Amino acid sequence: MGRELLAAAIIIGVGLCVAGAGTHLYQWRLRQPAILRYDGATVFASMGHLVMSFFCGPYIMLQMGWNHEENNAVTMGSALVSAIVAFGWAFVTGLLIMGVYVFVQH
């Protein structure tokens, strides 16, 4: 059981690393904040925003959970819900990325 938990932690770590790196790269390159969206001027822009939202979503969700409320405090509920969603999402993203990596290597 220890190996399975370690494999899951590695997959989540890969997903979060790709999400964080992709978010910062997107914000650096396009000079606009990365947010979850699917709008765009053209169909290709919409698809680009959708792909960015899928791969960068876990990191964006973690940032959304740490937003301050009106009295400059972080609520525990929003932080926990965003962390659970982000880690589950990072597992799916990491599994996809590691699957492609293993497929390309063999």
C-alpha positions as CSV (number, residue, x, y, z in Angstrom):
1,M,0.0,0.0,0.0
2,G,2.9,2.3,0.6
3,R,4.0,2.1,-3.1
4,E,0.6,3.0,-4.3
5,L,0.4,6.1,-2.0
6,L,3.9,7.1,-3.2
7,A,2.9,6.7,-6.8
8,A,-0.2,8.8,-6.2
9,A,1.9,11.5,-4.5
10,I,4.4,11.6,-7.4
11,I,1.6,11.8,-9.9
12,I,0.0,14.7,-8.0
13,G,3.4,16.4,-7.7
14,V,3.9,16.1,-11.4
15,G,0.5,17.6,-12.1
16,L,1.1,20.5,-9.7
17,C,4.5,21.2,-11.1
18,V,3.2,21.4,-14.6
19,A,0.3,23.5,-13.5
20,G,2.5,26.0,-11.7
21,A,5.1,26.2,-14.4
22,G,2.4,26.5,-17.1
23,T,0.6,29.3,-15.1
24,H,3.7,31.4,-14.7
25,L,4.8,30.8,-18.3
26,Y,1.3,31.8,-19.5
27,Q,1.3,35.0,-17.4
28,W,4.9,35.9,-18.4
29,R,4.4,35.3,-22.1
30,L,0.9,36.8,-22.6
31,R,1.2,39.4,-19.7
32,Q,-2.3,38.7,-18.4
33,P,-3.5,36.8,-15.4
34,A,-4.3,33.1,-15.8
35,I,-7.9,32.5,-14.9
36,L,-10.3,29.7,-15.6
37,R,-12.1,30.7,-18.8
38,Y,-13.2,29.5,-22.2
39,D,-13.9,32.8,-24.0
40,G,-11.9,34.1,-26.9
41,A,-12.1,36.3,-30.0
42,T,-11.9,33.2,-32.3
43,V,-12.4,29.5,-32.0
44,F,-8.7,28.9,-31.7
45,A,-8.4,31.5,-28.9
46,S,-11.2,29.8,-27.1
47,M,-9.6,26.4,-27.5
48,G,-6.3,27.8,-26.2
49,H,-7.9,29.2,-23.1
50,L,-9.7,25.9,-22.5
51,V,-6.4,23.9,-22.8
52,M,-4.7,26.5,-20.5
53,S,-7.5,26.2,-18.0
54,F,-7.2,22.4,-18.0
55,F,-3.5,22.2,-17.5
56,C,-3.1,25.2,-15.2
57,G,-6.3,24.7,-13.4
58,P,-4.9,23.0,-10.2
59,Y,-2.6,25.9,-9.5
60,I,-5.3,28.5,-10.2
61,M,-7.6,26.7,-7.9
62,L,-5.0,26.7,-5.1
63,Q,-4.6,30.5,-5.6
64,M,-8.4,31.0,-5.6
65,G,-8.6,29.2,-2.2
66,W,-6.2,31.7,-0.6
67,N,-8.1,34.8,-1.7
68,H,-8.8,37.1,1.2
69,E,-12.3,37.8,2.4
70,E,-13.7,41.2,3.3
71,N,-12.0,41.3,6.7
72,N,-8.6,40.4,5.3
73,A,-8.8,36.8,6.5
74,V,-8.7,33.4,4.7
75,T,-11.7,31.2,5.4
76,M,-10.9,27.6,6.2
77,G,-13.7,26.2,4.1
78,S,-12.7,27.9,0.9
79,A,-9.1,26.9,1.4
80,L,-9.9,23.2,2.1
81,V,-12.4,22.9,-0.8
82,S,-10.0,24.5,-3.3
83,A,-7.2,22.3,-2.0
84,I,-9.2,19.1,-2.4
85,V,-10.4,20.1,-5.9
86,A,-6.9,21.2,-6.9
87,F,-5.2,18.0,-5.7
88,G,-7.8,15.8,-7.4
89,W,-7.4,17.8,-10.6
90,A,-3.6,17.7,-10.4
91,F,-3.9,13.9,-10.2
92,V,-5.8,13.7,-13.4
93,T,-3.4,16.2,-15.1
94,G,-0.3,14.4,-13.8
95,L,-1.7,11.0,-14.9
96,L,-2.2,12.3,-18.4
97,I,1.2,13.8,-18.6
98,M,3.0,10.8,-17.2
99,G,1.0,8.5,-19.4
100,V,2.1,10.5,-22.5
101,Y,5.7,10.4,-21.2
102,V,5.6,6.6,-20.7
103,F,4.0,6.2,-24.2
104,V,6.7,8.3,-25.9
105,Q,9.5,6.4,-24.1
106,H,8.4,3.0,-25.2
